[in-house]
Amino acid sequence: MQYKNTNTDTSGSADLKRGGEPVSEPSNPEVPDNEKAAPATFWQRLWVLLKNRYVITFAIFLIIWLTASDNSYFTSRRLRKQVRELHRQEAQLRKNIETDSIQHVLLQHDPEAIERYGREHYYMRRGGEEVFVLPDAAK
C-alpha cells in the first residue's frame, strides 16, 4: 500500500490520516463515500446489457422466430387452437352419429318408433286428431 507523501522534504516520511491510517487514494470532498458505490439505475444496466452482441443476436433471432417464418410462434398457436376446435367438433359429431345410428335401428324395426318420429318431425296425425304446433321454448 502506498502512502501519500505531502512533505517537500526528502526525509522519506509518509503522511498518514488522523488515527494512523495510510492514505490510499485522494478523497473528493464533493462526493460522499456512500454515493461512490451507488448501484447503476435500471436503464443504465439495461443499456449495458443491450450493448452485448449475444443479447442483440438473441433478440433478432427471437423477433424472427415470433413473426417472420411459417413456423412462427403465432402461426403455431393459431394452428393449435384450430386443432383443439376440430377435436371438439369430432367428439360432438361422434355423439351425433351414435344417437342417429340408434334411432336408425329403432326406425327399421319398431313401428311405434316410426309413428312417433312422423308425429314429432312431420306433424302427422291419426284420423280424427288435431295437431297443435307450439313454438320451441329453447329458441
C-alpha positions in Angstrom: 0.0 0.0 0.0 1.3 3.4 -0.9 1.5 6.3 1.5 0.8 9.8 0.3 3.8 12.0 0.7 2.9 15.7 1.1 6.2 16.8 2.7 8.5 18.6 0.5 11.5 17.3 2.4 13.3 14.2 1.2 13.4 12.6 4.5 11.1 9.8 3.3 8.4 10.2 6.0 4.9 9.2 4.9 1.8 11.3 5.5 -0.9 9.5 7.5 -4.5 10.4 8.1 -5.8 11.0 11.6 -5.8 7.8 13.6 -2.7 6.4 11.8 -4.4 5.1 8.7 -2.5 5.3 5.4 -3.9 7.4 2.6 -4.7 5.1 -0.3 -6.4 7.3 -2.7 -7.2 11.0 -2.8 -10.7 11.7 -1.4 -13.1 14.0 -3.2 -14.8 16.3 -0.7 -17.8 16.9 -3.1 -18.9 13.3 -3.4 -19.8 11.5 -0.1 -18.5 8.0 0.4 -21.9 6.3 0.3 -22.5 7.7 -3.2 -19.3 6.4 -4.7 -20.6 2.8 -4.8 -24.2 3.6 -5.7 -25.7 1.0 -7.9 -26.5 1.8 -11.5 -30.1 2.6 -12.4 -32.2 0.2 -14.3 -31.8 2.0 -17.6 -28.0 2.1 -17.2 -27.9 -1.7 -16.5 -30.3 -2.3 -19.4 -28.1 -0.2 -21.8 -25.0 -2.2 -20.8 -26.9 -5.4 -21.4 -28.2 -4.3 -24.8 -24.7 -3.4 -26.0 -23.8 -7.1 -25.6 -23.6 -8.7 -29.1 -25.0 -12.0 -27.8 -28.1 -10.3 -26.5 -28.6 -8.5 -29.7 -28.2 -11.7 -31.7 -30.7 -13.5 -29.4 -33.2 -10.6 -29.7 -33.0 -10.7 -33.5 -33.5 -14.4 -33.5 -36.5 -14.1 -31.2 -38.1 -11.5 -33.3 -37.7 -13.6 -36.5 -39.0 -16.7 -34.7 -42.0 -14.9 -33.3 -43.1 -13.2 -36.5 -41.4 -13.9 -39.8 -41.4 -17.7 -40.6 -44.0 -20.3 -41.4 -43.2 -22.0 -38.2 -43.6 -18.8 -36.2 -45.0 -18.8 -32.6 -48.2 -17.0 -33.6 -48.9 -19.3 -36.6 -48.3 -22.4 -34.4 -50.6 -21.0 -31.7 -53.3 -20.4 -34.2 -53.0 -23.9 -35.7 -53.0 -25.5 -32.2 -56.3 -23.6 -31.5 -57.8 -24.9 -34.7 -56.8 -28.4 -33.9 -58.4 -28.2 -30.5 -61.6 -26.9 -32.1 -61.6 -29.7 -34.7 -61.2 -32.3 -31.9 -64.2 -30.8 -30.1 -66.2 -30.9 -33.3 -65.1 -34.5 -33.9 -66.3 -35.5 -30.4 -69.7 -33.8 -31.0 -70.1 -35.5 -34.4 -69.3 -38.9 -32.9 -72.1 -38.4 -30.3 -74.5 -37.4 -33.1 -73.5 -40.5 -35.1 -74.1 -42.7 -32.1 -77.6 -41.2 -31.4 -78.5 -41.3 -35.1 -77.4 -44.9 -35.5 -79.6 -45.9 -32.5 -82.5 -44.0 -34.0 -81.9 -45.7 -37.4 -82.0 -49.2 -35.8 -85.2 -48.3 -34.0 -86.9 -46.9 -37.1 -86.0 -50.0 -39.1 -87.5 -52.5 -36.5 -90.1 -50.7 -34.3 -93.4 -49.5 -35.9 -94.2 -47.4 -32.8 -90.9 -45.5 -33.2 -91.8 -44.8 -36.9 -95.1 -43.3 -35.8 -93.6 -41.3 -33.0 -90.9 -39.9 -35.4 -93.5 -39.0 -38.0 -95.7 -37.2 -35.4 -92.7 -35.2 -33.9 -90.9 -34.2 -37.1 -93.6 -34.1 -39.8 -96.7 -33.2 -37.7 -98.5 -36.3 -39.0 -101.7 -37.3 -37.2 -104.1 -40.2 -36.9 -107.6 -39.9 -38.3 -109.8 -37.6 -36.1 -106.9 -36.0 -34.3 -106.0 -32.3 -34.3 -102.4 -31.3 -34.1 -101.4 -28.1 -32.3 -97.8 -26.9 -33.1 -96.2 -24.9 -30.2 -93.0 -22.9 -30.7 -90.0 -24.3 -29.1 -89.2 -22.7 -25.7 -85.5 -23.2 -26.4 -85.4 -20.8 -29.4 
